[in-house]
Amino acid sequence: MNRIGLMIAGALIALMLASSTLFVVDQRQFAALYALGEIKEVISQPGLKFKLPPPFQNVVFLDRRVQSLDSPETRPVFTAEKTSLVIDWLVKWRIKDPRQFIRNNGADVRNAEARLAPIVQAALNEEVTKVSVRQVLSTEREKVMQGVIARLRDDATSFGIEIVDVRIKRVDFVANITEAVYRRMESERKRVANETRSTGQAEGETIRADADKQREVIIAEAYRDAQKVKGEGDGKASALYAEAFGRDPSFAQFYRSLEAYRASFRNKTDIMVVEPESEFFRAMRGGVPPRGK
């Protein structure tokens, strides 16, 4: 039992020694090996590495990937025509010289970003003062960003970093100017809308007047044609009636009596007060006269 305990204790001690002397460098990291508070070596190749146990040597890891720094605060920037703009920017950077980076900023990336942000803002201010608002918004934006990168090159070297890219994310006017621009745009749009609306109303009135005129003409022509057709029809009907009634006058008289009865008794609620022997009911009393007599 004592032998087994000693073996276990020895294994634990060996593991502790191994964990304090061996370390792994990831491909996304730099490893700075310190010896008695000074950087002895910077390891950039990934893999399993060896060092002396603390306090003789210790390791600090730095991220070697591209970092992003956004503008921490919004400040007005003046263009060449003294117009105040609010510009949000973005800087892409990475550690290039780990020794220089640790010497100037320590191992904390936030220290480097806190020092880098005002330098970027100052470089952007200097570049924007050379151009107009139109150039910042469209034609010269890329030139402004390249100018900022050129201005940051020396400062980046002293920081031990490399500036990969600078981008302008948003350009806007300051609050009071923005409000005035919006009001002017709104009034201009209202003016255009009113002009378009009045033009549309005038065209609508013209179209309606023309349509009413055409409608009256069409109705008049249709009424004229209808009256003409009706007159021709009435003439033909009268001729046919005259011809038919001329052939058999007694039947024609009987037919007229039936038409009179039909018109008089059209509604069930109609009431007539006449004597049965009146001339009106002569056709009913005499029956249908013989044809041709």
C-alpha positions in Angstrom: 0.0 0.0 0.0 2.8 2.4 0.8 4.4 1.7 -2.6 1.2 2.4 -4.4 0.7 5.6 -2.5 4.2 6.7 -3.3 3.6 6.0 -7.0 0.5 8.0 -7.0 2.1 10.9 -5.3 5.0 10.7 -7.7 2.7 10.8 -10.6 0.8 13.8 -9.3 4.1 15.7 -8.7 5.2 14.8 -12.3 1.9 16.1 -13.7 2.3 19.3 -11.7 5.8 19.8 -13.0 4.7 19.1 -16.5 1.8 21.5 -16.3 4.1 24.2 -15.0 6.8 23.6 -17.7 4.8 22.8 -20.8 2.4 25.1 -22.6 0.6 25.1 -26.0 0.7 28.0 -28.4 -2.4 28.3 -30.6 -2.0 29.3 -34.2 -4.2 32.4 -33.5 -1.8 33.6 -30.7 1.6 35.0 -30.0 3.3 33.7 -26.8 5.6 36.1 -24.9 8.0 34.1 -22.6 9.1 36.2 -19.6 12.2 35.4 -17.5 12.5 37.4 -14.3 10.2 40.1 -15.6 11.8 40.6 -19.0 10.7 39.2 -22.4 13.1 36.4 -23.2 11.4 35.1 -26.4 8.4 35.7 -28.5 6.9 32.4 -29.9 4.9 32.7 -33.1 4.9 29.1 -34.3 2.0 27.0 -32.9 2.7 23.8 -31.0 3.7 22.3 -27.6 6.5 24.4 -26.0 8.7 24.1 -22.9 9.6 26.6 -20.2 11.0 26.7 -16.7 8.5 26.5 -13.9 7.4 29.8 -12.1 8.8 32.0 -10.8 11.7 31.6 -13.2 9.6 31.8 -16.4 6.0 32.6 -17.2 4.0 33.1 -20.5 1.7 35.8 -21.7 -0.5 35.2 -24.8 -1.5 37.8 -27.3 -4.2 37.5 -30.0 -2.7 37.8 -33.4 -6.0 38.0 -35.3 -7.4 41.2 -36.8 -9.1 43.4 -34.2 -11.9 45.9 -34.8 -12.0 49.4 -33.1 -15.2 51.4 -33.5 -15.3 55.2 -32.8 -15.9 55.4 -29.1 -17.8 58.7 -29.2 -19.3 61.0 -31.8 -17.7 64.4 -32.3 -18.4 67.0 -35.0 -15.9 67.3 -37.8 -15.6 70.4 -40.0 -15.2 70.1 -43.8 -13.4 72.5 -46.2 -16.5 74.7 -46.4 -16.8 74.8 -42.6 -19.8 72.4 -42.5 -20.1 70.4 -39.3 -20.4 66.6 -39.8 -20.8 63.6 -37.5 -18.7 60.7 -38.7 -18.6 57.2 -37.3 -15.5 55.2 -38.3 -14.1 51.7 -37.9 -10.4 50.7 -37.8 -9.1 47.1 -38.4 -5.7 46.4 -36.8 -3.5 43.6 -35.6 -0.4 43.0 -33.6 2.7 43.0 -35.8 5.5 43.4 -33.2 4.6 41.7 -29.9 7.7 43.0 -28.1 6.9 46.6 -29.1 3.2 46.1 -28.3 3.9 44.8 -24.8 6.5 47.5 -24.2 4.1 50.3 -25.1 0.7 48.9 -24.1 1.2 45.9 -21.8 -0.6 42.7 -22.6 -4.1 44.2 -22.5 -5.6 45.1 -26.0 -7.9 47.6 -24.4 -4.9 49.8 -23.4 -3.8 50.0 -27.1 -7.4 50.8 -28.3 -7.8 53.5 -25.7 -4.6 55.2 -27.0 -5.3 54.5 -30.6 -8.9 56.0 -30.7 -8.0 59.7 -30.3 -5.1 59.3 -32.8 -7.5 58.0 -35.4 -10.0 60.8 -34.6 -7.3 63.4 -35.1 -6.1 61.9 -38.4 -9.7 61.8 -39.6 -10.3 65.4 -38.7 -7.2 66.5 -40.6 -8.3 64.6 -43.7 -11.9 65.8 -43.7 -10.9 69.4 -43.4 -9.4 69.1 -46.9 -12.6 68.1 -48.7 -16.2 69.2 -49.1 -19.4 67.5 -47.9 -20.1 66.2 -51.3 -16.7 64.6 -51.5 -17.0 63.0 -48.1 -20.4 61.6 -49.0 -19.5 60.2 -52.4 -16.5 61.0 -54.6 -13.6 61.4 -52.2 -14.5 59.0 -49.4 -11.9 56.3 -50.3 -9.3 59.0 -50.6 -10.1 60.3 -47.1 -9.8 56.8 -45.7 -6.4 56.1 -47.4 -5.2 59.5 -46.1 -6.1 58.4 -42.5 -4.2 55.1 -43.0 -1.1 57.0 -44.2 -1.2 59.3 -41.1 -1.6 56.4 -38.7 1.4 54.4 -40.1 4.1 55.9 -37.9 2.0 55.8 -34.8 1.0 52.2 -35.5 4.7 51.2 -35.8 5.4 52.7 -32.4 2.5 50.8 -30.9 3.7 47.5 -32.4 0.6 47.1 -34.5 -0.4 47.2 -38.2 -3.4 49.2 -39.5 -5.2 46.9 -41.9 -8.1 49.1 -42.9 -10.0 52.3 -42.0 -13.7 52.6 -42.9 -16.3 55.4 -42.6 -19.5 53.8 -41.5 -21.8 56.8 -41.3 -21.8 60.4 -42.2 -24.5 62.8 -41.0 -25.0 66.4 -40.1 -25.1 67.6 -36.5 -28.6 67.7 -34.9 -29.5 71.3 -35.6 -28.3 71.2 -39.2 -30.0 67.9 -39.8 -33.3 69.3 -38.5 -33.0 72.3 -40.9 -32.1 70.0 -43.8 -35.1 67.8 -43.1 -37.4 70.8 -42.8 -36.2 72.2 -46.1 -36.6 68.8 -47.8 -40.1 68.5 -46.3 -41.1 71.9 -47.6 -39.7 71.1 -51.1 -41.5 67.8 -51.2 -44.8 69.5 -50.2 -44.3 72.1 -52.9 -43.8 69.5 -55.5 -46.8 67.5 -54.2 -49.0 70.6 -54.3 -48.0 71.4 -57.9 -48.6 67.8 -58.9 -51.9 67.7 -57.1 -53.1 71.0 -58.8 -51.9 69.8 -62.2 -53.8 66.6 -61.7 -57.0 68.4 -60.6 -56.8 70.7 -63.7 -56.3 67.7 -66.0 -59.2 65.9 -64.2 -61.5 68.8 -64.7 -60.6 68.9 -68.4 -61.2 65.2 -68.8 -64.5 65.4 -67.0 -65.7 68.3 -69.1 -64.7 66.6 -72.3 -66.5 63.4 -71.1 -69.6 65.3 -70.2 -69.6 67.0 -73.6 -69.2 63.7 -75.4 -71.9 62.1 -73.3 -74.4 64.9 -74.2 -73.5 64.6 -77.9 -73.9 60.8 -77.7 -77.3 61.1 -75.9 -78.6 63.7 -78.3 -77.5 61.6 -81.3 -79.0 58.5 -79.8 -82.3 60.3 -79.0 -82.4 61.7 -82.6 -81.8 58.2 -84.0 -84.4 56.7 -81.6 -87.0 59.2 -82.5 -86.3 58.6 -86.2 -86.6 54.9 -85.8 -89.7 55.3 -83.6 -91.3 57.6 -86.2 -90.6 55.1 -89.0 -92.0 52.3 -86.8 -95.1 54.3 -86.0 -95.6 55.1 -89.6 -95.3 51.4 -90.6 -97.6 50.4 -87.7 -100.2 53.0 -88.8 -100.0 51.8 -92.3 -100.4 48.2 -91.2 -103.3 49.1 -88.9 -105.0 51.1 -91.7 -104.5 48.3 -94.2 -105.7 45.6 -91.7 -108.7 47.7 -90.4 -109.7 48.6 -94.0 -110.1 45.0 -94.9 -112.5 44.3 -92.0 -113.9 47.4 -90.3 -116.2 45.5 -87.9 -113.3 43.4 -86.6 -111.2 46.5 -86.3 -113.9 48.1 -84.1 -114.1 45.0 -82.0 -110.3 44.9 -81.6 -110.3 48.5 -80.5 -112.9 47.7 -77.9 -110.8 44.9 -76.5 -107.8 47.2 -76.3 -110.0 49.7 -74.4 -111.1 46.9 -72.0 -107.5 45.9 -71.4 -106.4 49.4 -70.7 -109.4 50.0 -68.3 -109.1 46.7 -66.4 -105.4 46.6 -66.1 -105.3 46.9 -62.3 -107.5 44.9 -60.0 -108.0 47.9 -57.8 -109.5 50.0 -60.6 -113.2 50.8 -60.2 -115.6 52.0 -63.0 -119.1 53.2 -62.4 -121.0 52.8 -65.7 -124.4 51.4 -66.8 -124.3 47.9 -68.3 -126.3 49.1 -71.3 -123.7 51.8 -72.1 -122.0 52.0 -75.5 -118.7 50.9 -73.8 -119.9 47.3 -73.2 -121.5 47.0 -76.7 -118.8 44.6 -77.9 -119.3 42.3 -74.8 -123.1 42.2 -75.4 -122.9 41.6 -79.2 -119.9 39.1 -79.2 -117.3 38.9 -81.8 -118.5 40.1 -85.2 -118.0 37.8 -88.1 -114.9 38.3 -90.2 -115.5 40.2 -93.4 -119.0 41.4 -92.4 
